[in-house]
């Protein structure tokens, strides 16, 4: 027990120093990183007592030291958990040490909830989560099928993180605690996405919007992470314009090629379906002209959209079906692309025919037949809208114009008897992205992030 007494002497000394020094020293003395905290190795090698009695024995010793005059008993439990974890962990088996880690994190979260002294553990909480979270993700991944496709460790961690988040929110004026709220929010969002329950992030985003925080007061990395999860949340809710805005901000403010690739994986397909034209030569320059597997796929899809070519778009979707499905992009691309392709097809027809003031049914009919290709049947699984179409007649063409005009993608007046559409003299084909941003951009709740 000599090592334990030495360790507790240091803790006792730290507890009597000034508040800033306490935060620094406690963060170091209770840190789970052996490169930062040498006590981990020393306590691991110490012969304290047998496994069954270690908590009881250490608890008695800790109480004798009267840390914080024994007025913060939850902190005593943190110290006992830490000593037990260091001494009893199996350095060769994360699975055997799992309970020790989670017990320590739980005790730490309880001590952190203390209204008067909990803030002293703010940075320690952050460091401990950074150590434990990757461990639990790895264990759940390795045991996923053995445990009947569940993730019990991440589920448990989510409950602890949520308690931490709620405690910080309830004491939002506590400056040390407030500094880690964005970090805790990001980790909780990460866990919810790993658990395939991203809609649970709604509570996080809602509370953050109302917390009266200064977003720029947090680190740029945390800002990028938060906006990235918020963007993915918006994409799930079909708020593509808001999602695009946040992804674009993330790309402009992130650092590192790997982060840029992670953002572009979502930014490019979202941009396609809201009418944003990507500059692939600029993107390649951003990535130092290194090969990225998804770029050729996105380029081909983007080109098909801009050409208004259903057949080419369908062939690309079919060829890369598995990748798009794995990245949860398939349904978005199929559902949101059909109208963009149609609009670009009509626009292309108008350009090829010399930009006339009237568009004839026959010109659009020929263009649509060419776009669909000779075998419309093979397109129907991708584009069910063509399910009932046998022949492209005037009714089909009329529906094309009605749809585009209704969605503000075309300005004009239909004359069925004359079989033509009189186009507006000004801006008959407004930019697709401008229309979408005007109609669907509604991120007023996110304005606090601009401060």
N, C-alpha and C positions, 0 to 999 in steps of 0.2 A: 504493500500500500504506500510505500515511500514515494513512488512516482506520482500517485494520485495526490498526496499531500503537497508535493512540489507544484503540481499543476494548479491545485486549488489556492495555493499561496499567490500565484500569479493572477488568478481570477479575482481574488480578494483585493489585491493591490489595484487591479484595473477598475474595480467597482467603486473605488474611493477617489478616482481621478476626476478631472473636469468632464462635462458631458461630451464634448467633441472627442476627447481622448478615449472615453469609455466606448463610444461607437467604434472607433478605430481598433481598439485593443480587443473588444469582444468579437468583432468581425474576424480578427486574426486567430484568437484563442479557440474559437468554436467552429472555425472553418473546416470543411471536409476535404479540402485539397491538400494532400501531403506536401506539395511543393511550397505551399504557403504556411502550413501549420506543422511544425516538426513534432508536436505533441502526439499526433496521430500514430506515428511509428513507435514512439516511446511507450505510449499506453498499450499499443498492440502487443508489444514484446513483454510487457509487465505481467508478472504472475500475481494476480489480485486475489480472487477467490474462485470457487467453482461456479459454473454457469448458472446454477439455480439460485444462488444467494447473492450474486453480484449487485443486483439492483438494491436489495435491502442493505447490504453492507456499505455501498457507496453512498446511498441516501443518508444513512446515519452520519457519515463523515462530512458530507456536504452541509447538512443541517448544523453541525458543530461550528462551521466557519461563519455562520450568520451573514451570509451574503445579502447585502441590501437590508440588513437587520431582520432577515427572514420575513420581510413584508411583501416580497415578490416570490411567493412559493412556486409559482409556475416556472420561474427561472431556475430554481433548484432542480426541477424535473428535467429541464433542458440539459443541465450539466450532467445529471445522472445518465440520461439517454446518450449523451455524447461519449462519456467514459465507457459505457457499456458497448456502444457501437464500435469505438476504436479497439477495445480489448477483445471483443467476441467476433468481429467480422471475419469472414473467410475471404482473403484477398484473391483467391482463385475461383470463387463462385459468387456471382452477383445474385443468383437465385437464393442461396442460403443466407445472404446478408440483407435481402430485400426487407424483411420485417424490421430489422434494426434501423435501416434508413428511414422507413416510413414512420416508425415510432418517434424518431428524432424530429422529423419534419412536423409531425402532429404536435408534439410537445412545444416545438418552437413557435408554431402558429398560435397556440394557446397563450404563450408568454407574450407574443407580439400583440395580442389583443388588449393587453393591460393599458389602461388609459393614461397613466402617469409615466410609466417607464418603457412601454412597448416600443416606442420609437428608437430606443437604443439598439434594437435588433434589426432595423430596417435594411441595412446593407448586408447583414448576415443572411437574412431571408433571401435576398436576391442571389447571393453566392451559392447558398444551399440548393435552391431550385435549379440553378445552372448545372449543378453536379448530379442531382437526383433525376431530373426529367429525362436526359438522354438514356440513363440506365433503365428507367421504367419503359420507355419506348422500345428499347432493344429487347427487353424481357418479354413484353407483350407480343412483339413481332415474332420472336422465336417460338413462343408457346401458343400462338394464335389458334392453330388447328387442334392442338392437344387439349385446349381449354374451350373447345366447341365454339370457335370463332368469336370469342369475347375478348375484351381488353380490361380485365379487372383492375390492374394496377393504375392505368391511366384514368379509369373511372373514379377510383379512390383519390387520386391526385387532383382531379377536377373539383371534387368536393372540398378539399383543403384550400385550393387556390381561390375558389369562390368565397370561402369564409374570409380569406385574407383580403380579397377585393372589397367585400362588404364592410370589413372593419376599417380599411383605409378610407373608403367613401364616407363612412360615418364620422371619421375624424379628419376630414379633408383639410382642415386648417392646421393640422400637425405637419409642419414643413418636412421633417425627415421622412415621415410616412408617405407624404404626398409625392416625394421624388421617385418612388418606385411604383406608383399606381399604373403608369403606362407599361412598365415592364411586366407587372402581374397580369394586366389586361392582355398583353400579347401572348404570354405563355398560356393563359386560359383559352384564348382563341385557338392557339395551336393545338391544344389538347382536344377541344371540341371538334376541330376539323379532323384530327386523327381518329376520333370516336365516331366519325360520320354523322355528327349532330351539329352542323355549322349554324343552324338557326338558333341555337342556344346563345350564340354570340349577340343576339338582339339585345339582351339584358345589359351586356357590357357596353355596347355602343350607346344605348339609350342613357345609361347613367353617366357615361363620359361626356355626352353632349350637355348634360345639365350640371356638371361639376364645377363650372366656372374656372377652368384651368387655362393656363397659357401654354399652348401646344409647343411653341418654339423654345420653351424652357426645358424641354426634354432633349435627349441626345438625338442627332440626326438618324442614327441607326434605328432607334425605337420609333421615331416618327414614320420612317419608311415601312417598318414591320407592321405598325398599326394600320396605316393606310392600305397596305397590301391585303391584310385580312378583311378590312372593311370593303375593299374593292371586290374580293371574292364573294363576300356576303351579298353585295349588291347584284353580282352576276347571278347568284342563285335565286334572288328575288326578281330577276328579269329587269333590273334597273341598270341597263347596259351603259347609258350615258354617264351616270354617276360613277359606275365602276370604271369606265374608261378614264374619266378625269383623275381618279385616284391612282390608277396604274400609270398614267402618263407622268404624274407628279413623282411617283416612286422611281420611274426610269430616269428622270432628270436629276434626282437627288441621291440615288444609290451609288455605291462604289463597288468595284469588282466585277469581273466578267461573269462569274457564276450567278450573281444577283441579277445582273442585266438579263441573262438568259431566262432565269426563273420568271421575271416580270414579262418579258417579251412573249413567253409561251402563252400568256393570256391576253396581253395588250393587242397583239397583232390580229387574232381572230375576232376579238370584240370590235376592233377598229374596222374590220372588213364589213361587219353586218350593220354598222351604224353609218357607213359611208365615208370613213376616213381612209384616204389613200396613203399607204405606207411607202416610204422611200427606202427600198431595200439596199441600195448602194450606201446610204448613210448608216443603216443598221449594220451592214458588214464592216464598215469602217469602225463603228463603235465596238464591234466584237473582234477587231484586229484581223478581219478577213479569215477567221478560223471557221471551220465547218461546224454547223449546228444542225443536227438531224431534222428538226422540224421546219427550218427555213424553206427548203425546196417545196415542202408540202403546202405551207402557207402561201408561198409565191404563186404556185399553180392555182390554188383556190382563189386567190385574189385576182389573178389574171382572168380566170373564168368568170368571176363576178363582173369585172369591168367590161369584158367583152359581151356580157349578156348571154353566155353560152351554157345552157342547161346541161347539155350532153357532156361537155368537158368537165363541168363542175361535178356532175354525178359520177363520172369515171374516177375522178380524183378521190371523192368520198369513199367509193367502193374499194379502191386500191388501198387506202390508208384507214380503213374503217376501224381496225383494232386500236391503232394509236389514238385516234380521236375519241374513241369510246373510253379508253383508259384514262384520258385526261379530262373526261367529262365535258367535252367540247362538241360532240357529235350532234346532239339534239339542238343545241343553240345554233350551230351552223346551218343545219337543215331547216329549222323553223324560221330563222330570221333571214335566210339568204334568198328565198324564192321571190320575194317582192323586190329586193335589190336587183336581182338578175333581170326581172321583168322590166323594171324601170330603165336599167342600163341598155337593155335590148331596144326598147322604144326610142331612147335617146340616140343610140347608135344608128338606128334606122333613119331618124330625122336628119342626122349629120350626113349620112351617105346619100340621101335623096336631095341634098342641096339646101337644107334648112328651110323648107317651105313654111308658109303660114298655115297650111292645112296638112294633116296627115291622113292618107287614104287607108282604108281598111286593108286593101290588098297588099300594100307595102309591109304593114305590120304582120299580116298573115304569113307572107313569104319568110319574113325574118323569124317569126316564131317557129315555123316548120323547120327552118334550117337549124335553129337553136336546139330544138328537141331531137333532131336527128331522125333517121328512117325508122327506128324501132322505139316507139314511145313506151312500150310495155316495160322495158327494162329500167325506165326512169320512175315508174310508179311506186316502187318500194321507198325510194328517197323522197319523191314529191307526190304524196297522195292527192294533191289538188288536181292532178291529171287523171285520176282514177276513172272518172265518168266521161272523159273526153274520147270520142271515137274519131270524129273529124273536126278540124279547126274551121268552124263556120263563123258567120257574122255575129252570132250570139256570144261566142267565145271572145272574139276581138272586142266586142262592145263591153263585155265584162272586164277585159283587160284595162280599157280606158276608164271605166267607172271606178275600178279599184285604185288605180293610180291617182285619179283626181280626188277621190275620197281621202286618200292618205297624204294629200298635198304634195305628191311627187310629180304632178303634172298640172299645169294650169291651162284649161281649155274648155270648150263647149262641144258636146257630142251632137252630131246630126245623123241619126240612124238612117233616114231615108236617102240622104246623099252619100252615106257610107264613108264619112270622114269626120275628123275632129278639127275644129278651128282653134288654133293655139293662141294663147295670150301673147300680146305684142311685147310685153315686158316680162322677162324672167320666166318663161314657160317651163324651163327645166331648172328649178332652183337646186342648189347643192344639197345632196342627201344629208350630209353631216349637219349642215346648218338647220335643216328642217328638224332633224332628230334632237339636236341640242335645244332648239326652241320649244319643241313639244314635250320632251321627256327629261330635260335637265332640271332637277328640282332638289338640289342638295343644300337647302338653306340651313338644315340642322347641322351641317358640317362646317358652317362658317367659322366656328371657334378655332378650327385648325389653321386658319389663315392669320391668326393673331400671334 
